[in-house]
């Protein structure tokens, strides 16, 4: 009987079978989602490379250098982040000497060491210290699955198949693909769509994608549009959970739900949406997970950095080997997303002040801040070349660019009202932040608060075209979600009842229903007062109902605490309503997520560009007559990148948006960098005349410029039949013809 009792007792190490099944269910879902938009053979190669060449060596480095082994969710997610960092750095080194096709070799070397060396083997392949509990594992699996499905529905399912329908496109993905194409051959990356001029941009995602392409031989179109987004996002969800575990009350107190809730809120929350036809800012991770792969990578690296930083700050910088991980993540952060280092640097500044006030050693905070500042300054010089990509200091200009402003523009205080509305919606969605209580004494929490404050200030005090300053807040929002979930757990923990999860769950579900009801009832009201009043009444009703129910069930704790806890849960979970509705509703989706628009390639145009890639050499210069994805009233939207993306060849003049020169001109003239005219009109006319009215002199000018191929796009304008008299016809489709200069 004793033996049976021991076998049935709680596990003290190693994951449970139920927890493993929960994790496996998410993995199966992820593979199914990949297989819906790629061939089985491509998915198999991609998964094998991701696991063996990225995740496992990163896992080994994470455990070997960092001494980690907390749980598999954290170790695998952080391992993928570290593996991606290692992959990028090795790729940059190998590409600089022309050996980029062999950049994957570092992975088996690391893995062999972990098996051959006895000490390394014992440290890497040991059992975890704090396995995820079965209930916690299933809650995490459920929250992650819901977020993944929403991202897939409003990402790949909406935009794929790529390059087949010119009315269903998103030019930024072609831009990302063109940069990845350059990363295959160029160090540093160049602007392929504009003659290959130098590109000052955060490009580490593109180097990572190029490394994956060389290792798997999967087409860049499939990697960018179908595959690469998912493991980055999935690992990011795992690290949100890991970071919440650093601050949340212990599982024994019944707060197993805090980490999964943080994943759910980070994925889909961010803003309470009382206005039926106007969105109040999309800042959740789901918004940019697919359409902004650099942001997807940036969030992953930010979270991994925060996990290590919190541990170092709490342990007074020990063990010192973890500083190696922090340096590695800082280096990769420099070129992953330009918003990361300013945020974590501010976090270290907050931690430094807090440690000084409580008279503890400020050394780890000082060293972390110095590391962030040094790497950031180096990145400004070496990676960005001093370019700000159009970012300006304009306090509160953000509230003119966001959606509430146009509906209030007739009011003399429109900017103030728009700002108040937006800030209120964000604050309510993260209202758990205000109930962290004593956890503000934790240096790790103070560091994360600094990251959160920096994200908000970066968004509010700067401006950029396309409201790109929102990426400050989007980068910080997973940290905000963690603090909010922990604050809510701390609040309901005051009830002294392990079953407080019932209160949170009931308030959350009723909050979703109440917010939906309030939006429908106020949909015909003008202005913002009516919708906000309906939402306030709805949330208050939910709070009272849940609190009364809690006391009628004779559960312990104060009625007031139950009331506030229910209100906070209703706001935080209710803020996910519109993204959840976006799964089935295009109208709701358009308030939060981007939608396809015209300007893409037809299947024939794409096929011709791919033929050019197969039949030309890297570096062959191409000329084209296609420059605008949309041309109207004399304005040209020059975000035309798909020829460079698909051909993987430099184009003399394709588009000119998203180039350093375009951003400089737009900043000087206070214009939109996507709509400014090309700055060298004579060069553009000389390029186009070769297609419209070719002459020997026009063709010779292109030859002197180094052009080897002509891509004539018949949908972009009239192409003279006389062109074939001067060049050699090589390939023709319904929409495009390719010529080679003789």
C-alpha positions in Angstrom: 0.0 0.0 0.0 2.8 2.4 0.8 4.4 1.8 -2.6 1.1 2.6 -4.3 0.7 5.7 -2.2 4.2 6.9 -3.3 3.4 6.2 -6.9 0.1 8.2 -6.7 1.8 11.1 -4.9 2.5 14.5 -6.6 5.4 14.7 -9.0 8.3 16.7 -7.8 10.3 16.7 -11.1 9.7 16.1 -14.8 6.6 17.0 -16.8 3.4 15.0 -16.3 1.9 12.8 -19.0 -1.2 15.1 -19.1 1.0 18.2 -19.5 2.9 16.6 -22.3 -0.3 15.7 -24.1 -1.4 19.3 -23.7 1.8 20.6 -25.2 1.6 18.0 -28.0 -1.9 19.2 -28.9 -0.5 22.7 -29.6 2.3 21.3 -31.7 -0.1 19.2 -33.7 -2.3 22.3 -34.3 0.7 24.3 -35.4 1.8 21.6 -37.9 -1.7 21.4 -39.2 -1.9 25.2 -39.7 1.5 25.1 -41.6 0.3 22.2 -43.8 -2.8 24.1 -44.8 -0.7 26.6 -46.8 2.4 24.5 -47.7 3.2 21.1 -49.1 3.8 18.2 -46.7 7.4 17.9 -47.9 8.0 21.6 -47.2 6.5 21.4 -43.8 8.6 18.3 -42.9 11.8 20.1 -44.0 10.9 23.3 -42.2 9.9 21.5 -38.9 13.1 19.4 -39.0 15.3 22.4 -39.6 13.6 24.5 -37.0 13.9 21.7 -34.4 17.4 20.3 -35.1 19.2 23.4 -36.4 17.6 26.1 -34.3 15.6 25.0 -31.2 17.7 22.1 -29.9 21.1 23.9 -30.1 19.5 27.0 -28.6 18.0 24.8 -25.9 21.4 23.4 -25.2 23.0 26.8 -25.0 20.2 28.1 -22.8 20.7 25.3 -20.3 24.4 25.0 -20.5 25.3 28.7 -20.2 22.3 30.0 -18.3 22.0 27.0 -15.9 18.2 26.9 -16.6 15.9 23.9 -16.4 12.7 25.4 -14.9 10.1 23.8 -17.2 10.0 22.6 -20.8 7.7 25.5 -22.0 10.3 28.0 -20.9 13.4 26.1 -22.0 12.1 25.3 -25.4 10.7 28.8 -26.1 13.8 30.5 -24.8 16.0 27.9 -26.5 14.4 28.8 -29.8 15.1 32.5 -29.2 18.7 31.8 -28.3 19.0 29.4 -31.3 17.7 32.1 -33.6 20.2 34.6 -32.2 23.0 32.1 -32.7 21.8 31.3 -36.2 21.8 35.0 -37.2 25.3 35.7 -35.8 26.8 32.6 -37.5 25.1 33.4 -40.8 26.5 37.0 -40.8 30.0 35.6 -40.2 29.7 32.9 -42.8 28.0 35.1 -45.4 30.8 37.6 -45.1 33.2 35.0 -46.5 30.7 33.4 -49.0 29.9 30.3 -46.9 26.3 31.2 -46.1 25.0 27.9 -47.4 26.9 26.2 -44.6 25.8 28.4 -41.7 23.7 25.6 -40.3 26.9 23.6 -39.4 27.1 25.3 -36.0 24.0 23.4 -34.8 25.3 19.8 -35.0 28.6 20.9 -33.4 26.8 22.2 -30.4 24.6 19.1 -30.1 27.6 16.8 -30.4 29.3 18.6 -27.6 26.3 18.2 -25.4 26.3 14.4 -25.9 30.1 13.8 -25.9 31.0 15.9 -22.8 29.8 14.3 -19.6 29.3 17.5 -17.7 27.5 19.2 -20.6 25.3 16.2 -21.1 24.3 16.2 -17.4 23.5 19.9 -17.4 21.6 20.0 -20.7 19.6 16.8 -20.7 18.4 16.8 -17.1 14.9 16.8 -15.8 13.1 20.1 -15.2 12.8 21.6 -11.7 9.3 23.0 -11.7 7.2 21.1 -14.3 4.0 22.8 -15.5 1.0 21.4 -13.7 -1.6 19.5 -15.7 -4.4 22.1 -15.3 -1.9 24.9 -16.0 -0.7 23.1 -19.1 -4.2 22.7 -20.5 -5.1 26.3 -19.8 -1.9 27.4 -21.5 -2.6 25.1 -24.5 -6.2 26.5 -24.8 -5.2 30.1 -24.6 -2.3 29.6 -27.1 -4.5 27.6 -29.5 -7.2 30.4 -29.6 -4.6 33.1 -30.3 -2.9 30.9 -33.0 -6.2 30.3 -34.7 -7.1 34.0 -34.7 -3.7 34.9 -36.2 -4.0 32.2 -38.8 -7.5 33.3 -39.8 -6.5 36.9 -40.2 -3.1 36.1 -41.6 -2.3 33.2 -44.0 -6.0 32.3 -44.5 -6.7 35.8 -45.6 -3.7 36.6 -47.7 -2.7 33.3 -49.3 -2.0 32.0 -51.8 0.6 34.6 -52.5 1.1 36.4 -55.8 -2.0 35.0 -57.5 -4.6 37.7 -57.1 -3.6 41.4 -57.6 -6.6 42.5 -55.6 -5.6 40.5 -52.5 -2.1 41.6 -51.5 -0.1 43.2 -48.8 3.0 45.0 -50.1 4.9 44.8 -46.8 5.3 41.1 -47.2 6.8 41.5 -50.6 9.1 44.1 -49.0 10.2 41.6 -46.4 10.7 38.9 -49.0 12.9 41.3 -51.1 15.1 41.9 -48.1 15.4 38.2 -47.4 16.3 37.7 -51.0 19.1 40.2 -50.6 20.2 38.5 -47.4 20.9 35.4 -49.4 23.8 37.0 -51.3 24.5 40.5 -49.8 26.4 41.5 -46.7 25.1 44.0 -45.7 21.6 43.8 -47.1 20.8 46.1 -50.1 17.6 47.7 -51.5 17.0 45.2 -54.3 14.0 47.1 -55.7 16.1 50.3 -56.2 19.3 49.2 -57.8 20.8 47.6 -54.8 21.6 50.7 -52.8 22.6 50.1 -49.2 19.8 49.4 -46.8 19.9 50.8 -43.2 17.3 48.8 -41.4 16.8 46.1 -38.8 17.4 43.1 -41.0 18.2 40.2 -38.7 14.9 38.5 -39.4 15.9 38.4 -43.1 19.3 36.9 -42.3 17.6 34.2 -40.2 15.2 33.5 -43.1 18.0 33.4 -45.6 19.8 30.9 -43.3 16.6 28.8 -43.2 16.3 29.0 -47.0 19.9 27.8 -47.6 19.4 25.0 -45.1 16.0 23.7 -46.4 15.9 25.0 -50.0 12.3 26.0 -49.4 11.3 28.9 -51.6 11.4 32.3 -49.9 7.7 32.9 -50.8 6.7 29.9 -48.7 9.0 30.8 -45.9 7.8 34.4 -45.6 4.1 34.0 -46.4 3.4 30.5 -44.9 5.9 29.1 -42.5 8.3 31.3 -40.6 5.7 33.3 -38.6 4.4 30.4 -36.6 7.4 29.1 -34.6 8.4 32.7 -33.7 4.9 33.5 -32.5 4.5 30.2 -30.7 7.8 30.6 -28.8 6.8 34.2 -27.9 3.6 32.8 -26.3 5.8 30.4 -24.3 8.0 33.2 -23.1 5.0 35.3 -22.0 4.0 32.4 -19.9 7.6 32.0 -18.6 7.8 35.7 -17.6 4.5 35.6 -15.9 5.8 32.6 -13.9 8.5 34.9 -12.5 6.0 37.2 -10.8 2.7 35.3 -10.4 1.7 34.0 -7.0 2.6 30.3 -6.5 0.6 27.6 -8.1 -0.3 26.4 -4.6 -2.3 29.6 -4.1 -4.5 28.6 -7.0 -3.0 31.1 -9.5 -2.3 28.5 -12.2 -4.4 30.7 -14.5 -2.2 33.8 -14.4 0.4 32.7 -17.1 -2.3 31.4 -19.5 -4.3 34.6 -19.0 -1.2 36.7 -19.8 -0.7 34.7 -23.1 -4.4 35.3 -24.0 -4.3 39.0 -23.1 -1.0 39.6 -24.8 -2.2 37.9 -27.9 -5.7 39.5 -28.3 -6.2 42.2 -25.7 -4.8 45.7 -25.5 -7.8 48.0 -25.9 -11.4 48.0 -24.7 -13.4 48.8 -27.8 -16.7 50.6 -27.0 -17.1 52.2 -30.5 -18.9 49.9 -32.9 -17.3 51.3 -36.1 -14.0 52.7 -34.9 -11.0 50.7 -33.6 -8.9 52.1 -30.7 -5.5 51.0 -31.6 -4.2 47.5 -32.3 -1.4 46.8 -29.9 -1.7 43.1 -29.3 0.8 40.6 -30.6 -1.7 39.0 -32.9 -2.0 42.3 -34.9 1.6 42.1 -36.3 2.5 38.4 -35.8 2.0 37.6 -39.5 2.3 40.9 -41.4 5.3 42.2 -39.6 7.8 39.4 -39.2 10.5 41.8 -37.9 8.1 42.7 -35.0 7.3 39.0 -34.5 11.0 38.3 -34.0 11.4 41.5 -32.0 8.8 40.4 -29.4 10.4 37.0 -29.0 13.9 38.5 -28.4 12.4 41.2 -26.1 10.7 38.5 -23.9 13.8 36.3 -23.8 15.9 39.3 -22.8 13.4 40.2 -20.1 13.4 36.7 -18.6 17.2 36.8 -18.3 17.3 40.4 -17.1 14.7 39.7 -14.3 16.7 36.7 -13.1 20.0 38.7 -13.0 18.5 41.7 -11.3 16.9 39.5 -8.6 20.0 37.4 -8.0 22.4 40.4 -7.9 24.0 39.4 -11.3 24.5 35.7 -10.5 25.2 33.3 -11.9 27.6 35.4 -14.0 27.4 33.0 -17.0 23.9 34.4 -17.7 25.5 37.7 -18.7 26.7 35.8 -21.8 23.1 35.1 -22.7 22.1 38.7 -22.1 24.9 40.0 -24.3 23.9 37.5 -27.0 20.3 38.6 -26.9 21.3 42.3 -26.8 23.3 41.9 -30.0 20.5 40.2 -31.8 18.0 42.7 -30.4 20.0 45.5 -32.1 19.1 44.3 -35.6 15.8 42.6 -34.9 13.7 45.6 -34.0 14.9 49.1 -33.3 12.4 49.6 -30.5 13.8 46.9 -28.2 17.0 48.4 -26.7 15.5 51.7 -25.7 12.7 49.8 -23.9 15.0 47.5 -21.9 17.5 50.3 -21.3 14.7 52.3 -19.6 13.8 49.1 -17.6 17.3 49.0 -16.3 17.2 52.7 -15.4 14.0 52.0 -13.3 15.7 49.1 -11.7 18.8 51.2 -10.9 16.7 53.8 -9.2 14.8 51.2 -7.2 17.9 49.4 -6.0 19.5 52.7 -5.0 16.4 53.7 -3.0 16.4 50.4 -1.0 20.2 50.6 -0.6 21.0 47.4 -2.5 23.7 46.9 -5.0 23.0 48.7 -8.3 25.7 46.9 -10.1 23.5 44.5 -12.2 21.2 47.3 -13.2 24.1 49.6 -14.1 25.8 46.9 -16.2 22.5 46.0 -17.9 21.8 49.6 -18.7 25.4 50.2 -20.0 25.1 47.1 -22.2 21.8 48.3 -23.7 23.2 51.8 -24.3 26.4 50.6 -25.8 24.8 48.1 -28.2 22.1 50.6 -29.1 24.7 53.4 -30.0 26.7 50.8 -32.0 23.6 49.7 -33.8 22.7 53.3 -34.7 26.0 53.7 -36.4 26.7 50.2 -37.9 23.2 49.0 -38.7 21.0 52.1 -39.1 23.7 54.5 -40.3 22.2 57.3 -38.2 18.9 57.0 -39.9 15.7 57.3 -37.9 13.4 56.0 -40.6 11.2 59.0 -40.4 10.7 58.9 -36.6 10.2 62.4 -35.2 9.7 63.8 -31.7 6.1 65.2 -31.8 4.3 64.7 -28.5 0.7 63.5 -28.8 0.7 63.5 -32.6 -0.2 59.8 -32.3 -3.7 60.8 -31.2 -4.2 62.7 -34.4 -3.2 59.7 -36.5 -5.3 57.1 -34.7 -8.9 56.3 -35.6 -10.9 58.3 -32.9 -9.6 61.6 -34.2 -11.5 61.8 -37.5 -14.9 61.3 -35.8 -14.0 64.1 -33.3 -12.2 66.5 -35.7 -15.0 69.1 -35.6 -14.5 69.5 -31.8 -12.0 72.2 -30.8 -10.5 69.7 -28.3 -10.5 66.8 -30.7 -6.9 65.8 -30.1 -7.4 65.8 -26.3 -10.6 63.8 -26.5 -9.0 61.3 -28.9 -6.0 60.9 -26.6 -8.2 60.5 -23.5 -10.4 57.9 -25.3 -7.4 55.9 -26.5 -5.5 56.0 -23.2 -8.6 55.0 -21.3 -9.2 52.0 -23.6 -5.6 50.9 -23.1 -5.7 51.4 -19.3 -8.9 49.4 -18.8 -7.5 46.6 -20.9 -4.5 46.4 -18.6 -6.2 47.5 -15.4 -4.6 44.6 -13.4 -1.4 46.7 -13.5 -2.8 48.9 -10.7 -3.1 46.0 -8.3 0.4 44.6 -8.2 0.7 45.9 -4.6 3.9 44.7 -2.8 5.2 43.2 -6.0 6.3 46.7 -7.0 9.1 46.1 -4.4 10.4 43.3 -6.7 13.3 44.7 -8.8 12.2 42.4 -11.6 8.7 43.9 -11.6 10.2 47.4 -11.5 12.4 46.6 -14.5 9.3 45.3 -16.4 7.4 48.5 -15.4 10.2 50.5 -17.0 9.8 48.6 -20.2 6.1 49.2 -20.1 6.4 53.0 -19.4 9.0 53.3 -22.2 6.7 51.6 -24.7 3.9 54.0 -23.9 6.1 57.1 -23.9 7.7 56.1 -27.2 4.3 55.8 -28.8 2.9 59.0 -27.3 5.9 61.3 -27.8 7.0 60.3 -31.3 5.4 60.1 -34.7 6.2 58.2 -37.9 4.3 57.6 -41.2 1.8 54.8 -41.0 1.6 55.2 -37.2 4.7 53.0 -36.9 5.5 54.6 -33.5 2.9 52.1 -32.2 5.6 49.5 -32.4 7.1 50.9 -29.2 3.9 49.9 -27.4 3.4 46.7 -29.4 6.9 45.6 -28.3 6.2 46.4 -24.7 2.6 45.1 -24.6 3.4 41.4 -23.8 5.3 42.7 -20.7 2.3 44.9 -19.9 0.0 41.9 -20.3 2.2 39.9 -17.9 2.1 42.7 -15.2 -1.7 43.0 -15.7 -2.3 39.3 -15.3 -0.1 39.1 -12.2 -1.8 42.2 -10.8 -5.2 40.5 -11.2 -3.9 37.3 -9.6 -2.6 39.4 -6.7 -6.0 41.2 -6.4 -8.2 38.1 -6.3 -5.6 36.4 -4.1 -6.8 38.7 -1.3 -10.0 36.7 -1.3 -8.0 33.8 0.2 -9.7 31.2 -2.0 -8.0 28.8 -4.4 -11.2 28.8 -6.4 -10.9 32.5 -7.3 -10.3 31.2 -10.9 -14.0 30.7 -11.1 -14.6 34.3 -10.3 -12.1 35.4 -13.0 -13.5 33.0 -15.6 -17.1 34.0 -14.9 -16.3 37.7 -15.0 -14.3 37.2 -18.2 -17.0 35.4 -20.1 -19.8 37.7 -18.9 -17.5 40.6 -19.7 -17.2 39.5 -23.3 -21.0 39.2 -23.5 -21.6 42.5 -21.8 -19.1 44.4 -24.0 -20.7 42.9 -27.1 -24.1 43.9 -25.9 -23.0 47.4 -25.1 -21.4 47.8 -28.6 -24.5 46.6 -30.3 -26.8 48.9 -28.3 -24.7 52.0 -28.8 -23.8 51.3 -32.5 -26.2 54.1 -33.7 -25.0 56.7 -31.2 -22.9 59.5 -32.4 -19.8 60.7 -30.5 -18.0 58.8 -27.8 -19.9 59.6 -24.6 -22.8 57.2 -25.3 -20.7 54.2 -26.2 -18.5 54.7 -23.2 -21.5 55.0 -20.9 -23.0 51.8 -22.2 -19.7 50.0 -21.7 -19.3 51.3 -18.2 -22.8 50.2 -17.2 -22.2 46.8 -18.8 -18.9 46.2 -16.9 -20.4 47.5 -13.6 -23.3 45.1 -14.0 -21.0 42.2 -14.6 -18.9 43.1 -11.5 -22.0 43.4 -9.3 -23.5 40.2 -10.6 -20.3 38.2 -10.1 -19.5 39.6 -6.7 -23.0 38.9 -5.4 -22.8 35.4 -6.8 -19.5 34.9 -5.1 -20.9 35.9 -1.7 -24.2 34.0 -2.2 -22.0 30.9 -2.8 -20.5 31.7 0.7 -17.0 32.0 -0.6 -14.5 33.8 1.6 -13.2 37.3 1.1 -14.4 40.9 0.9 -17.4 41.8 -1.3 -15.5 44.9 -2.4 -12.4 42.8 -3.4 -14.7 40.4 -5.4 -16.4 43.4 -7.0 -13.1 45.1 -8.1 -11.6 41.7 -9.2 -14.6 41.0 -11.4 -14.5 44.4 -12.9 -10.8 44.1 -13.8 -11.3 40.6 -15.2 -14.3 41.8 -17.3 -12.2 44.7 -18.7 -9.1 42.7 -19.4 -10.9 39.7 -21.1 -13.6 41.9 -22.6 -10.9 43.8 -24.4 -10.3 40.6 -26.5 -13.9 40.7 -27.9 -13.2 42.4 -31.3 -10.2 40.2 -32.2 -12.3 37.2 -31.2 -15.2 38.4 -33.4 -12.7 38.9 -36.2 -12.4 35.2 -36.5 -15.8 35.2 -38.3 -16.5 38.8 -39.0 -14.7 40.9 -41.6 -16.2 44.1 -40.2 -14.8 43.4 -36.7 -11.5 42.2 -38.2 -11.0 45.5 -40.1 -11.1 47.4 -36.8 -8.0 45.6 -35.5 -6.3 43.6 -38.3 -5.0 44.7 -41.7 -7.0 43.6 -44.7 -5.8 42.8 -48.3 -5.9 45.5 -51.0 -4.9 45.9 -54.6 -1.4 46.1 -55.9 -0.2 42.5 -56.0 1.0 40.4 -58.9 -1.0 38.1 -61.1 0.0 34.4 -61.3 1.5 35.2 -64.8 3.5 38.1 -63.6 4.8 36.1 -60.6 5.6 33.1 -62.9 7.7 35.4 -65.2 9.6 36.8 -62.2 10.4 33.3 -61.0 11.5 32.3 -64.4 13.9 35.2 -64.3 15.3 34.0 -61.0 16.0 30.5 -62.4 17.6 31.8 -65.6 19.7 34.6 -64.4 22.7 35.0 -62.1 22.7 36.6 -58.7 23.6 40.3 -59.1 22.2 40.5 -62.7 20.5 43.9 -62.9 16.9 44.1 -64.1 15.0 47.1 -65.6 11.2 47.2 -65.4 8.4 49.6 -66.3 6.4 48.7 -63.2 6.7 51.1 -60.3 3.3 51.8 -58.7 0.9 49.3 -57.0 -1.8 52.0 -57.2 -1.7 55.1 -59.4 -4.5 57.7 -59.0 -4.8 61.4 -59.5 -1.2 61.8 -60.4 0.0 60.0 -57.2 2.0 56.8 -57.3 2.0 54.4 -54.4 5.5 53.1 -55.0 5.4 50.1 -52.7 6.2 47.9 -55.6 8.5 45.2 -54.4 7.3 41.9 -55.7 9.6 41.8 -58.8 12.7 42.0 -56.7 11.2 39.6 -54.1 10.4 36.9 -56.6 13.3 37.3 -59.0 15.8 37.8 -56.1 17.6 40.2 -58.4 18.4 43.9 -58.1 16.0 46.1 -60.1 17.2 49.4 -61.5 14.0 51.2 -60.5 11.0 49.2 -59.4 9.5 51.0 -56.4 11.2 53.5 -54.2 9.2 53.4 -51.0 10.8 52.0 -47.8 14.3 53.2 -48.9 16.5 55.4 -46.8 16.4 58.1 -49.4 12.6 58.1 -49.6 12.4 58.4 -45.8 14.8 61.3 -45.8 12.9 63.2 -48.4 9.5 62.5 -46.8 10.9 63.7 -43.4 12.2 66.9 -44.9 9.0 67.7 -46.8 6.6 66.3 -44.1 5.2 63.9 -46.7 4.2 60.3 -47.0 7.3 58.2 -48.1 5.1 55.8 -50.1 3.6 58.7 -52.2 6.5 61.0 -52.8 7.6 61.2 -56.5 10.9 59.7 -57.5 13.7 62.2 -56.8 15.5 61.6 -60.1 12.9 62.3 -62.7 15.3 62.1 -65.7 16.5 58.7 -64.6 13.0 57.4 -64.3 12.0 58.8 -67.7 15.1 57.3 -69.3 14.2 53.9 -67.7 10.6 54.0 -69.0 11.2 55.3 -72.5 13.1 52.1 -73.2 9.8 50.2 -72.8 7.4 52.8 -74.3 9.4 54.1 -77.3 12.7 52.2 -77.5 15.6 53.6 -79.5 19.2 52.4 -79.7 20.3 55.3 -77.5 17.7 54.4 -74.8 18.8 50.8 -74.8 22.4 51.8 -74.6 21.7 53.9 -71.6 20.4 50.9 -69.8 23.3 48.8 -70.9 25.7 51.4 -69.6 23.8 51.3 -66.2 24.6 47.6 -66.0 21.2 46.3 -67.0 21.1 42.7 -68.2 17.4 42.0 -68.3 14.2 43.8 -69.1 10.9 42.8 -67.4 8.1 44.4 -69.3 4.9 44.4 -67.3 1.9 44.8 -69.7 -0.5 45.7 -66.9 1.8 48.6 -65.8 1.6 50.4 -69.2 2.0 50.1 -72.9 5.0 48.2 -74.1 6.2 49.0 -77.6 6.3 46.0 -80.0 9.5 47.6 -81.4 11.4 46.6 -78.2 12.1 43.1 -79.6 14.2 44.8 -82.4 16.8 45.8 -79.9 16.8 43.0 -77.3 16.4 39.3 -77.3 13.0 37.9 -76.3 13.5 35.2 -73.7 10.2 34.5 -72.0 6.6 35.6 -72.5 3.4 35.2 -70.5 -0.1 36.8 -70.7 0.9 39.7 -68.4 4.7 40.0 -68.7 7.5 39.6 -71.2 11.2 39.2 -70.4 14.0 40.3 -72.7 17.8 40.0 -72.5 20.1 42.7 -73.6 22.2 41.5 -76.5 
